[in-house]
Amino acid sequence: MMESVSEYEKNILGLHLPTDPRWVDLAHISLEEILTDHAYCEQKAATSCISLIQRYPDKEKLVIELAPIVTEEWGHFRLVLAELKKRNLKLGKQRKDEYVNKLMLFQKKGGSDEDRFLDKLLIFALIEARSCERFKRLSEGLNDKYLCNFYRRFMESEAGHYSLFIDLAENYM
């Protein structure tokens, strides 16, 4: 049975369905897989921000706000790589991200470039919200205290990125 989401979580993160709490069990089974997936998600977040900057260089606020996020996300990628190495784990192969691929199906295909731009910002906000929610689950559900703190810091960062993408969307509406 799925756990209910509080009204607070719905309002703050915009998520209506929570990740199944059993998802954390995967981390206990294969930490290497969770860390590998996390590393690639950080890499994709950095490259997505770079792509937005390249596609919309005329949107000054976007460029100014996302430039430091690129550095931060790449730093997160490096932190996760270091965590893998510290634990004598290997960075595995990148898997398809079904969640992101399904979200992208909702992006407008027609309409104006501005509509597609706003869709991208909102989709990126949802991706950050889901990451925040999952990192919260990991920070509360892992047996390793160090990893709990590790993921708590990532959770806080993702919450900030979620807010940033929402703010950018509101700014450009």
N, C-alpha and C positions, 0 to 999 in steps of 0.2 A: 504494500500500500504506500502511495506517495505521501510524503509529509506535506502538510499545508504550509503555505507561504503567508507570513504575516502581512498585514496591510502596509506596515512600515517598509518591508523588503520590496513589495510590489511598487510602492511609490518611489523609493530611493533608487532601485535598480531597474525598474521597468520590466521585471521578469514575472511571468504569471505561473510558470511551472518550475519547480526546483529540480536541481539535479538529484537523482535518486541517491539517498544517503549511502547505499551500498557501493556507490562509485569509489568511495574512499578505500574500500576493501581491495580495489585493484592496486592501490599504492602499497598495501601490505604484501600483496602477491608479487608485484613486479615494480619496484621502485625505479629500476632502470628504464622501464617503458614510460612511466609517468614523467621522469626527468627528461627523457628524450623528447617526448611530446611537448613538454613545457619549453625546452630550449628552442625547438622549431617555431612554437607559437610566438616567442619573443622575437625571433628573427623575422617572422612574417609581419609582426607589428611594426618593427623598424622599417622594413621595406615598403609596407603599406603607407606609412607616413611620408616616406621619401616620394613615393608615387603620387600622393596627393599634392605635395609641394611642386613636383615637376609638372603635373597636369594643370594646377591652378596657381601659377606664380604671381598672378595679378591680385590674388586675395591675400593682402598684406598681413592681416591678423592671423590667418591660417598659417602662413609661412613662419611668422614670428613665434606662434604658439607651438607649432609642431616640430620646429628645428631642435629644441632641447629634448623633446620626446624621443626623437630618433636616437640621440645619444644615450638617453636613459634606457630605452628598450634594448639597444645593442649591449649596453652594460649589463642588463638583466640576462641576456643570452650568455655573456661571458661568465656571469655568476653561476648560472646553471651548469655550464661546462665545467667550471671549477669544482662544483659540488659532485658532478659525475666522477671527475678524476679523483677527488678526495676519497670517494667510496670505492675506488677501483672498478667503476662501471664505465661502459662505453656508450658513446653517442650512437644510437641505432639509426636505422633508415627512417626518413620522413614518411609519415603515412598521410593519406588523404584526410582532410578535416571535414567530415560529413556535416558537422554543425554549421561551419562557415559556408560550405558549399550550398547547403539548404537555405541559409539566410540570403545568400546572393541571388537566389532565384526570385526573391521578392523585390529586387532592385528594378526600378522602372526600365523598360527596354526602349520605350518611345519617350515622347515628351521633350521638354527642354533640357539643355545641359545643366541648368540650375536645379531642376527637379532631380536629375540623376546625382548631382553633387550632394544635395541634401540627403538623398537616400543613402549615399555612401557614408556620410557623417553619422547618420542614425544607425546604420548597420554596424559601423565601427563601435559606436556607443554600446550596442547590444553585445558585441563580442567582448568588450572590456567588462561589461556587467557580468556576463557569464563567467569570465575568468576570475573576477573578484569573488563571485559566489563559490566557485570551486576551490579557490585558494583559501577561503574561509573554512570550507569543509575540511580541507587538508590541515589547516592550522589547528583545528579543534579535534580532528579524528586520528591523527597519527600518534604512534607510540613514542616516537623519537622527539624529545623536547627541542633539540636544535632545529629539526625540520619544521616543527610547529611554529617556531619563531621566524624561520626562513620564509615560510609561506604567509605568515601574518604580515610581514613587510611587503611582500608582493601583493597581497590583498589590498593593503592601504594604497599602494601605487596604482593598481588597476581602478580603484574607486575614483581616484583623482583623474585618471584618463577618461573614464566614463563621463564624469562631470564636464571635462574639457570638450569632448565631442558634442555633448548636449548643448553646452554654451556656444560652441561654434555654429551649430545648426541654428540655434535661436538668433545668433548674430546675423546670419546670412539669409534668414527668412524674409 
